[in-house]
Amino acid sequence: MENAKENIVVPYDFTERADCAVKHAAHIARNMKAEVVLLHIVKKIDQSPEAENKLQGIAAQFSADEKVDVRYIVKEGTIFDTINEVVSAENSQLVVMGTHGMKGMQKITGSWALKVIVGCHVPYLIVQKLPEYSTPTTILFPVDYKLESKEKLRWMPILSYINKLKVVLFGQQGNGPMYDNPTRANMNFCKHYLDDHNIDNECVWADEKGTFMELSLKYTEEHHMDVIMITTTRDIAFHDYILGAYEQTVISNSAGIPVFVVNPRSDVKLVYSNF
């Protein structure tokens, strides 16, 4: 059964990074007229009462401070399965998760954040520090030759709840017709889509050599963008974590810029329509 009120899930582990994520979620939820759901995951069910006692006061305090409805859920399980199970059960619109990037063994086995994100049908906003959104909020929207580039467009309404948007469509040429032609086609599609929906935008082409991921991050940091939007690798496999899928580097970017992560879906076809 669907909830009457839209909601944003925040995985909450009583750390500063989780508090930071709540601040971001509350900023969006106020404008959405949604509620924030703090999700705490326990390894054993007998740990639930203690967690619930702590969360009751924390949720009330956040609700008072942020002027938004905040409730909590305690579930037994693991972060790799339980978060997305709750998202489905609660019919959530977004997950906001705090991260410190890749630490220790995660540099070898891959980003925990990425492993949690992959497979979820709603986007994740990954944050490292407190909200610092400018007005308008600037979004870097990398566009490459893949069809998945366009899937990010349908989630633009959620980002529009942060502030008025300015979207920078960022592409790279010089990789040969096999890649350059579909990249230009995707860029044109994205621009027309944003124009049709009255979202301020501009197209920027990388003017130097380097990998697309490196150039995207460099532009994001040098131009003080507020958010970067990416899609995950379709059918990502274990070797992608070991070798370092590009998403891991973006999610844990050194500037601490929030990353809006979309998982590609084969069951959705993007067409021109109203949000």
C-alpha positions in Angstrom: 0.0 0.0 0.0 1.4 3.4 -0.9 2.1 6.0 1.7 -0.1 9.1 1.6 3.0 11.3 1.8 6.1 11.3 -0.3 9.3 10.5 1.6 13.1 10.6 1.4 15.0 7.8 3.1 18.2 8.5 5.0 20.3 5.6 6.1 21.2 6.6 9.7 24.0 5.2 11.8 24.3 8.0 14.5 27.4 9.5 12.8 28.2 13.0 11.6 28.0 11.9 8.0 24.4 10.7 8.6 23.5 14.0 10.3 24.9 15.7 7.2 22.7 13.6 5.0 19.6 14.4 7.0 20.3 18.1 6.4 20.4 17.6 2.7 17.2 15.4 2.8 15.4 18.0 4.9 16.3 20.8 2.4 14.7 18.9 -0.4 11.8 17.5 1.6 10.6 20.9 2.8 10.1 22.0 -0.8 8.6 18.6 -1.8 6.3 18.7 1.2 7.6 15.3 1.9 8.8 13.6 5.1 12.3 12.3 6.0 12.6 8.7 7.1 15.6 7.8 9.2 16.5 4.1 8.6 18.7 2.4 11.1 19.8 -1.2 10.3 20.7 -3.6 13.2 22.5 -6.9 12.9 20.3 -8.6 15.5 16.6 -7.9 16.2 17.3 -7.6 20.0 19.3 -4.4 19.2 16.1 -2.7 18.0 14.7 -1.3 21.3 17.9 0.6 22.2 18.1 2.0 18.6 14.4 3.1 18.7 14.9 4.9 22.0 17.8 6.9 20.6 16.0 7.6 17.3 12.9 8.9 18.9 14.7 11.9 20.4 16.9 12.4 17.3 13.9 12.4 14.9 12.0 14.9 17.1 15.0 17.2 17.3 15.6 17.1 13.5 11.9 17.7 12.9 12.0 20.8 15.1 15.3 22.2 13.8 14.6 21.6 10.1 10.8 22.3 10.1 10.0 19.0 8.3 8.3 15.8 9.3 10.8 13.2 10.4 10.1 9.6 11.4 12.3 6.5 11.8 12.4 2.8 11.0 14.6 0.2 12.6 15.2 -3.0 10.6 17.3 -6.1 10.9 19.5 -6.8 7.9 22.5 -5.3 6.0 23.0 -2.1 4.2 23.4 -3.9 0.9 19.9 -5.3 0.9 17.7 -3.6 3.5 17.9 0.0 2.3 16.5 -0.8 -1.1 13.9 -3.2 0.5 12.7 -0.3 2.6 12.7 2.1 -0.3 10.4 -0.3 -2.2 8.1 -0.9 0.8 7.8 2.9 1.6 7.4 3.9 -2.0 10.2 6.4 -1.5 11.3 9.0 -4.0 14.9 9.4 -3.1 17.7 8.1 -0.8 20.2 10.6 0.6 23.3 8.9 2.0 26.4 10.2 3.7 29.8 8.8 2.8 33.5 9.4 3.6 34.5 8.1 0.2 36.6 5.0 -0.1 38.5 4.1 3.1 40.9 1.3 3.9 39.9 -2.0 2.5 37.2 -0.3 0.4 40.0 0.8 -1.9 40.6 -2.8 -2.7 37.1 -4.3 -2.7 35.2 -1.3 -4.0 33.1 1.5 -2.7 30.5 0.4 -0.2 28.3 3.3 -1.3 28.3 2.1 -4.9 27.5 -1.5 -3.9 24.5 -0.2 -1.9 23.3 2.0 -4.8 23.4 -0.5 -7.6 20.0 -2.0 -8.4 17.8 0.6 -6.7 14.9 1.9 -8.8 15.1 5.4 -7.3 18.2 7.7 -7.3 20.7 8.2 -4.5 22.1 11.6 -3.5 25.5 10.9 -2.0 26.9 13.7 0.2 30.1 14.3 2.2 29.4 17.6 3.9 26.7 20.0 4.9 24.4 21.6 2.2 26.0 24.6 0.3 23.6 24.9 -2.6 23.8 28.2 -4.5 20.9 29.9 -6.2 20.4 28.9 -8.9 21.8 25.4 -8.1 24.3 24.4 -10.7 24.2 20.8 -12.0 26.9 19.2 -14.0 25.2 16.7 -16.4 27.9 14.6 -18.2 26.7 13.4 -21.6 28.5 10.6 -23.4 27.7 8.2 -26.3 25.6 5.8 -24.2 21.8 5.8 -24.2 21.9 5.8 -20.4 23.0 9.5 -20.5 19.5 10.5 -21.2 17.9 8.6 -18.4 19.1 11.2 -15.9 16.6 13.7 -17.4 13.5 12.1 -15.9 14.9 12.7 -12.4 15.4 16.4 -12.9 12.1 17.2 -11.0 13.6 15.9 -7.7 16.7 18.1 -8.1 14.4 21.1 -8.9 13.2 20.9 -5.3 16.7 22.0 -4.1 16.5 25.4 -5.9 16.0 26.9 -9.3 18.4 25.0 -11.6 21.1 25.8 -14.1 22.2 22.6 -15.9 25.6 22.3 -17.7 25.5 19.6 -20.3 29.1 18.5 -20.5 30.5 16.4 -23.4 33.7 15.3 -25.0 34.6 15.0 -28.7 37.7 13.7 -30.5 37.1 10.0 -29.9 36.2 9.0 -33.4 32.8 9.0 -35.3 31.7 5.8 -33.5 31.6 7.8 -30.2 31.4 11.4 -31.3 28.2 11.1 -33.4 26.0 9.5 -30.7 27.5 11.9 -28.1 26.3 14.9 -30.2 22.9 13.2 -30.7 22.5 12.7 -26.9 23.7 16.3 -26.3 21.1 17.7 -28.7 18.3 15.5 -27.2 19.1 16.6 -23.6 19.2 20.3 -24.6 15.9 20.1 -26.4 14.4 18.3 -23.4 15.6 20.9 -20.9 14.5 23.8 -23.2 11.1 22.2 -23.6 10.7 22.2 -19.8 12.1 25.7 -19.3 15.2 24.7 -17.4 18.2 27.0 -17.9 21.0 25.1 -19.5 24.1 25.4 -21.6 26.3 23.0 -23.6 30.0 22.8 -22.8 32.5 20.7 -24.7 35.8 19.6 -23.0 38.7 21.6 -24.6 41.6 19.4 -23.4 42.7 15.8 -23.4 42.0 13.3 -20.7 39.4 10.7 -19.7 35.8 11.9 -19.7 35.5 11.2 -15.9 38.6 13.2 -15.1 37.5 16.1 -17.2 34.0 16.1 -15.8 35.3 16.1 -12.2 37.9 18.8 -13.1 35.2 21.1 -14.6 32.9 20.4 -11.6 35.5 21.5 -9.1 37.0 24.4 -11.0 33.5 25.9 -11.7 32.2 25.2 -8.1 29.2 23.2 -9.3 26.7 22.2 -6.7 25.8 18.7 -7.8 27.1 16.2 -10.4 24.6 13.7 -12.0 25.8 10.3 -13.1 24.4 7.0 -14.1 25.9 3.7 -12.9 27.4 1.2 -15.2 24.7 -1.2 -16.5 25.1 -4.7 -15.2 28.1 -3.7 -13.1 30.2 -6.7 -12.1 32.6 -7.6 -9.3 35.6 -6.8 -11.5 34.3 -3.3 -12.0 34.7 -2.7 -8.2 38.2 -4.2 -8.2 39.4 -2.2 -11.2 37.6 0.9 -10.0 34.4 1.7 -11.8 34.4 5.4 -12.7 31.4 6.0 -10.4 33.6 5.2 -7.3 35.9 8.1 -8.1 33.1 10.5 -8.7 31.2 9.5 -5.6 34.2 10.0 -3.4 35.4 13.2 -5.2 38.0 15.2 -3.2 35.9 18.4 -3.3 33.0 16.7 -1.5 30.5 17.7 -4.2 27.1 15.9 -3.8 26.6 13.3 -6.5 23.1 12.4 -7.8 23.3 8.7 -8.9 20.8 7.1 -11.2 20.7 3.4 -12.0 19.8 2.7 -15.7 16.5 0.9 -16.3 15.7 -1.2 -19.3 12.0 -1.0 -18.6 11.7 2.8 -19.1 11.8 4.6 -22.4 12.4 8.3 -22.1 10.0 10.4 -24.3 9.1 14.1 -24.5 6.5 14.6 -21.8 5.6 16.9 -19.0 7.3 16.2 -15.7 
